[in-house]
């Protein structure tokens, strides 16, 4: 599971900032670059948060019917989000060909344990999911990278048609999802991130006020809260259950990054870290400035429509689902697999 979740993230995200060419960056450029990055992936992060609880059978069954399983998914994020971030108008660093040469987008992997149970005396069922990857579980990949990840959510389904013979089962659902994560990775040439000038862009600070980092690691982070609304139809055919559906997801997202390193504040003003953070907070920026590093996040909201479909192979109580999806707003592709025991 570590390889599936982490190596994909590292190839797609962490390597993108290898090979910096400049010797310092001003805060306004850093903040606007991560702001554009957040805007670009605002519609992709909510889609990634929907991994889990998309099971083939659209029938809503009452108590005591239940199921429990494990879901894996991958959503592609348009690579423009990363090329713009690292381009000459952004952080001005080199991207690997793994990102610049792909037309399908950058893969974003997710996983979750999920379960669903019918509710007594009500024509609904309720599902819940949880996936966690802590730095302790994957504290190093390739000796240079650590990752963290959390996905949680729930939904409620209601039947429109129960499904009989040639009539498909149809259900609608509403749910909430939370996704957060990030990576911290060593980069070969960190010169562009060793000196971040904040004084020229922030009122109340001397012009030469600079956040200086010693041998910094790169940090990228993201989080999203999303609401997901789905309609799904399925039809049982012997040991197969094909299904198709549509969904609308709206998310409140934040994404950004910065450096993990020993931090010092330099300049004629003689400011402390708290002084600089207070000035940035008063200017309306969402930042974290501590002895461990400096990061800046930018928020962006966005909604997207997607279509999904697939089929399951049913072997008694064991179900194996395969599915694909397409995001109409971002033209992103996605796919997933679920294995579960369902009674």
C-alpha positions in Angstrom: 0.0 0.0 0.0 2.9 2.3 0.7 4.2 1.9 -2.8 0.8 2.5 -4.4 0.0 5.6 -2.4 3.4 7.2 -1.9 5.6 6.5 -5.0 2.9 7.9 -7.3 2.6 11.0 -5.2 6.4 11.5 -5.2 6.9 11.0 -8.9 4.0 13.3 -9.7 4.5 16.0 -7.1 7.8 15.9 -5.2 10.1 15.6 -8.2 8.6 18.6 -9.9 10.8 21.1 -8.1 14.1 19.4 -8.6 16.6 21.7 -10.3 15.9 25.3 -9.1 17.9 27.9 -11.0 17.3 31.2 -9.1 18.9 32.4 -5.9 16.0 33.6 -3.8 12.3 34.5 -4.3 10.1 37.3 -3.1 7.1 36.6 -1.0 4.6 38.1 -3.4 5.8 35.7 -6.2 5.7 32.8 -3.9 2.2 33.6 -2.6 0.7 34.3 -6.0 2.3 31.1 -7.5 0.8 28.9 -4.8 -2.5 30.8 -5.1 -2.7 30.0 -8.8 -1.7 26.4 -8.0 -4.6 26.2 -5.5 -7.1 27.7 -8.1 -5.9 25.1 -10.7 -6.5 22.0 -8.5 -9.6 23.3 -6.6 -11.9 21.2 -8.8 -9.6 18.1 -8.8 -9.1 17.8 -5.0 -12.9 17.4 -4.3 -13.0 14.7 -6.9 -10.1 12.9 -5.3 -11.9 13.0 -2.0 -14.8 10.9 -3.4 -12.8 7.7 -3.4 -14.8 5.0 -1.5 -18.5 4.2 -1.1 -19.1 4.0 -4.8 -20.3 0.4 -4.8 -21.8 -1.3 -7.8 -25.2 -2.2 -6.3 -27.5 0.8 -6.4 -30.2 -1.1 -4.4 -30.8 0.3 -0.9 -31.5 -2.5 1.5 -32.7 -2.3 5.1 -31.1 -3.5 8.3 -29.4 -5.9 8.9 -27.8 -5.8 5.4 -24.2 -4.4 5.6 -20.9 -4.5 3.8 -17.3 -3.6 4.5 -14.4 -3.3 2.1 -11.3 -1.5 0.8 -11.2 1.1 -2.0 -8.3 2.4 -4.1 -8.6 5.2 -6.6 -6.6 7.5 -8.8 -7.7 10.9 -10.1 -5.6 12.8 -12.7 -4.9 16.5 -12.0 -4.2 18.7 -15.1 -0.5 19.2 -15.3 -0.9 22.9 -16.1 -1.3 23.3 -12.3 2.3 22.1 -11.8 3.9 23.6 -14.9 2.5 27.0 -14.1 3.7 26.8 -10.5 7.3 25.9 -11.5 7.4 28.1 -14.6 9.4 31.4 -15.1 6.4 33.4 -13.8 6.2 31.2 -10.7 9.0 29.5 -8.7 11.2 29.3 -11.8 12.4 25.7 -11.4 12.6 22.7 -13.6 10.0 20.0 -14.0 10.7 16.4 -14.7 9.5 14.8 -18.0 7.1 12.6 -15.9 4.9 15.7 -15.6 5.7 17.9 -18.7 5.3 15.0 -21.2 2.0 13.6 -20.0 -1.3 14.6 -21.6 -3.5 12.6 -19.2 -2.6 14.6 -16.1 -0.7 14.0 -12.9 -2.0 10.9 -11.0 -3.3 11.5 -7.5 -3.8 8.3 -5.6 -6.3 7.7 -2.7 -7.5 4.8 -0.6 -10.1 4.2 2.2 -11.6 1.5 4.3 -15.4 1.8 3.7 -18.5 0.3 5.1 -22.3 0.6 4.5 -25.3 -0.6 6.6 -29.1 -0.4 6.3 -31.0 1.6 8.9 -33.8 0.0 10.8 -37.4 1.2 9.9 -36.1 3.7 7.4 -35.7 3.3 3.6 -32.1 4.5 3.6 -28.6 3.2 4.2 -25.5 5.0 5.5 -21.9 4.6 4.5 -18.7 5.7 6.1 -15.0 5.7 5.1 -11.5 6.4 6.5 -8.0 6.3 5.1 -4.9 7.4 6.9 -1.2 7.5 6.1 1.0 9.1 8.8 4.6 10.2 8.5 5.4 7.3 10.8 3.9 4.8 8.4 5.9 6.3 5.5 8.6 8.4 7.0 11.0 8.0 4.1 10.7 7.0 0.4 14.0 6.7 -1.4 15.7 8.0 1.7 14.5 11.6 1.0 10.8 11.9 1.2 8.0 11.6 3.8 4.3 11.7 3.1 1.0 12.1 5.1 -2.6 11.6 4.1 -6.1 11.5 5.5 -9.4 10.8 3.9 -12.7 10.6 5.7 -16.4 10.9 4.9 -19.9 9.5 5.0 -23.0 9.4 2.8 -26.7 8.6 2.9 -28.5 6.8 0.1 -32.3 6.8 -0.8 -33.9 4.5 -3.3 -35.8 5.8 -6.3 -36.4 2.3 -7.9 -35.7 -1.0 -6.1 -35.0 -2.9 -9.2 -36.7 -6.1 -10.4 -36.1 -8.4 -13.4 -35.2 -6.0 -16.3 -35.9 -2.8 -14.3 -32.6 -1.4 -12.9 -32.2 -0.2 -9.3 -31.8 3.6 -9.0 -30.7 5.5 -5.9 -29.6 9.0 -5.0 -27.2 10.0 -2.3 -25.7 13.0 -0.5 -22.4 12.9 1.4 -19.5 14.8 3.0 -15.8 14.2 2.4 -12.6 15.5 3.9 -9.2 15.0 2.3 -5.8 16.4 3.5 -2.3 15.5 2.8 1.2 16.6 1.9 4.7 15.6 1.2 8.1 16.8 2.4 11.0 16.0 0.1 14.7 16.8 -0.3 15.5 18.6 -3.5 18.8 18.6 -5.3 19.1 22.3 -5.8 17.2 24.4 -3.2 18.9 27.7 -3.9 15.6 29.3 -5.0 14.0 28.5 -1.6 16.8 29.5 0.7 15.9 33.2 0.7 12.4 34.5 0.7 12.1 38.3 0.9 8.9 39.5 2.7 9.8 43.1 3.5 9.2 44.5 0.1 5.7 43.2 -0.1 4.4 43.4 3.5 3.6 46.7 5.3 5.1 47.1 8.7 8.4 45.3 7.8 11.7 46.7 6.7 12.3 46.3 3.0 15.2 43.9 3.5 13.4 41.5 5.9 14.1 38.0 4.7 13.2 34.5 5.7 16.4 32.5 5.4 16.3 28.7 5.2 19.3 26.4 5.7 19.4 23.5 3.3 15.6 23.4 3.0 13.3 20.5 2.1 10.3 21.3 -0.1 6.8 21.0 1.4 3.6 20.7 -0.6 0.3 20.4 1.2 -3.5 20.4 0.5 -6.8 19.9 2.1 -10.5 20.0 1.0 -14.0 19.7 2.4 -16.5 18.6 -0.1 -20.2 17.8 -0.6 -21.0 15.1 -3.1 -24.4 14.4 -4.7 -24.9 11.3 -6.8 -27.5 9.4 -8.8 -26.7 5.8 -9.7 -28.4 2.9 -11.6 -27.4 -0.7 -11.6 -28.6 -4.0 -13.0 -27.8 -7.5 -11.7 -26.8 -10.0 -14.5 -25.9 -13.4 -13.1 -22.5 -12.9 -11.4 -22.0 -9.4 -12.8 -23.5 -6.0 -11.8 -22.9 -3.2 -14.2 -23.6 0.3 -13.1 -23.6 3.9 -14.3 -24.1 7.3 -12.6 -23.5 11.0 -12.5 -22.4 13.3 -9.6 -21.8 16.9 -8.7 -19.1 17.7 -6.1 -18.5 21.1 -4.6 -15.3 21.6 -2.5 -13.7 24.2 -0.2 -10.0 23.7 -0.8 -6.6 25.0 0.3 -3.3 24.1 -1.3 0.2 25.5 -1.2 3.6 24.8 0.1 6.9 26.2 1.2 10.1 25.0 3.0 10.9 22.7 5.9 14.2 23.9 7.4 15.8 25.7 10.3 14.5 29.3 9.8 16.1 32.6 10.6 14.8 36.2 10.1 17.4 38.5 8.7 17.4 42.2 7.9 17.9 45.6 9.5 14.6 45.5 11.4 15.7 42.8 13.8 12.3 41.1 13.7 11.5 37.8 15.4 9.5 35.0 13.7 6.4 36.0 15.6 6.8 39.6 14.4 6.9 38.5 10.8 4.0 36.0 11.2 1.9 38.7 12.8 2.6 41.1 9.9 1.7 38.4 7.4 -1.5 37.5 9.3 -2.5 41.2 9.4 -1.9 41.4 5.7 -4.4 38.6 5.2 -2.1 35.7 4.3 -2.6 32.1 5.6 0.9 31.2 6.7 2.8 29.0 9.1 6.2 30.3 10.3 8.0 28.3 13.0 11.4 26.9 13.8 10.6 24.0 11.5 9.8 26.0 8.3 7.7 28.4 6.4 4.6 27.5 4.3 1.9 29.5 2.6 -1.6 28.3 1.7 -4.2 29.8 -0.6 -7.9 28.9 -0.6 -10.1 28.2 -3.6 -13.6 26.9 -3.9 -14.9 25.0 -6.9 -17.5 22.5 -8.1 -17.5 19.9 -10.9 -19.7 17.4 -12.6 -18.5 13.9 -13.3 -19.8 10.7 -14.9 -18.9 7.3 -13.5 -19.5 3.7 -14.3 -18.2 0.2 -14.0 -19.2 -3.3 -13.0 -18.6 -5.8 -10.2 -18.0 -9.5 -10.2 -20.1 -11.2 -7.4 -18.8 -14.4 -5.8 -21.3 -15.2 -3.1 -20.6 -12.5 -0.4 -17.4 -11.3 -2.0 -17.7 -8.4 -4.5 -14.9 -7.0 -6.6 -15.7 -3.6 -8.2 -13.9 -1.8 -11.1 -14.9 1.7 -12.1 -13.9 4.7 -14.2 -14.9 8.4 -14.1 -14.6 11.5 -16.1 -14.7 15.1 -14.8 -16.5 17.4 -17.3 -15.0 20.6 -15.8 -11.3 19.6 -15.7 -11.4 16.9 -18.4 -9.7 14.7 -15.7 -9.9 10.9 -15.8 -10.2 8.7 -12.7 -10.5 5.1 -11.8 -10.8 2.8 -8.8 -11.2 -0.7 -7.4 -13.1 -1.9 -4.4 -13.1 -5.3 -2.7 -15.7 -6.0 -0.1 -17.8 -8.5 1.8 -21.4 -7.6 1.4 -24.4 -9.3 3.2 
